[in-house]
Amino acid sequence: MNFWLSAAAAAAGGLLYASPFFPHSAEWVSQIAAFIGLAALLFSLREETSWKKASLLGFIFGLFAFTPGLSWLYQSLHDFGGLPALLSGAALLLMGAANSIFTALTAAAVSKVRPGPLRAAAAFPAAFVFFDWIRGAALCSFPWISFGYIQTGTPFEGFAPVGGVYASELAASLALGLVFATVLLRGSAKRQCACIAAAAALLVSGQALRAVSWTAPGESLSVRLVQPDLPLAGLSGVEPLSQSERISRAMRLSSPEGRPIADRTLIIWPESVINTSIQRLMPEEASLIRLPAPEKGTSLVLNAFWEPHPREFRNSLFLLTPGSDTQRYDKRHLVPFGEFVPPGFHWFVHALGIPMSDQTPGDRFQKPLYLPLQGITVAPMICYENSFGDELSDFWKDDGKSRMPNVLLVSSNLAWFSPAVQYQHLLFSRMRALETALPLISVNNNGASALISPRGVITYEAGLGPVSKDAVIRTADGGPTPYIRVGNAPAILLCILLFAAVFFRESRSKNKKTPTI
């Protein structure tokens, strides 16, 4: 096939692949579009044996998928950060290109397998998921625009409690590859039927796993979600709020006039209501923070920086409960440049004047937060920590002292980004709920605060603007899911074994006649 036709197919496929990462009224339509987009990449690679041309096709696909999928970066840099449009566009293109390296590596690896049904049915899915894992978890910690996260609501989400997001992604990719392989097996009805049967088996297995109850219903928990919609500090044209005003707005939403509060309610603030270290609050500012109706056993989770030593900052959540010591969780996974400075780049951050940009990560193993009055344990995450299921599993490490989590909590401030990032952020949260089979509470500063069921279904989602939402959620009891016990390892090991088996089989039989297109 003409290379330029293949390139056009790869580019069109990339655009289709990116479509489910934006809000849609019909989610399933965009999910089908993503499958078609990935099939377009397979189509463009179906005859390609040159690793250089294949990698270019994979790069083109990635560039047309990741660049629009990450378009919120442009809004962050240009609309909120004040960076010129040309530089913001260049930064977005560079980010898209960096992520496209991994789809290029996928295509290059696939080109080493002889064209034919096995390349489509097994080699491509295995390589695609393996390099997506490298990009999202193992090396780069950048899982945005990953095929696994759009499997929420499909039969393939059933694999998430068993093997995590990459197991769901592998099952979906294998099903797609098997269907594509039937086209390559023209004239072999028996083998075509075998491929269709295998794809159907994956669908049925996923659907059956969706019906499994991995945890049991636990205690009810009354919550009040506080979404204060605070303006960004330092944003041009926006009147800044003092620290006292920020705390006061959150307190008003925590205890609205005339609205009663249920006994033992957990009140949750988003990230960055307090945008300094809690030790640096003035006495009059600190005095504004109080528990509404402490006689009813209310608790409050708030975010602030923690400064255990001068100029050593940690991004932390604090749990305030009447009659108990304050509990603290320190964010473990920091964002480069935004929260820590990579070696050799301090000059760059100093030149830009980024505040709080050299933070200290929290210890890997920390106890989850415990609500003593409710007997409920909360696994906390700050901002984009909901992107990493393998790190979340650390809360289940049995040290003989910690209780197993009953509910997940995400506290975030996404005001620097467009609404698209809120949607993608919720995709991460939905997958974490599925992997752990626990309900999830997500509280964000400016919109899309949400409640998610253990099956990954959004049961409540706030709009934009200030919100104070009361709800009762049912927590979950029971042991950890298989994914929490084993992590991503089985899915990734299966990718490696599958690709190796196909590669060596095809290498041994490369001089034999086998069905090709």
Helices and strands as residue ranges (DSSP letters): H 3-18, G 19-21, H 27-45, H 51-69, H 72-74, I 75-80, H 85-111, H 117-118, I 119-123, H 124-133, I 134-138, G 147-151, G 155-159, H 160-163, H 165-184, H 189-210, E 216-227, H 243-254, E 266-268, G 278-280, H 283-286, G 294-296, E 299-309, E 312-320, E 327-330, H 346-352, E 369-371, E 376-382, G 383-387, H 389-392, G 393-396, E 407-412, H 419-436, E 440-444, E 450-452, E 458-461, E 467-477, H 482-486, H 489-508
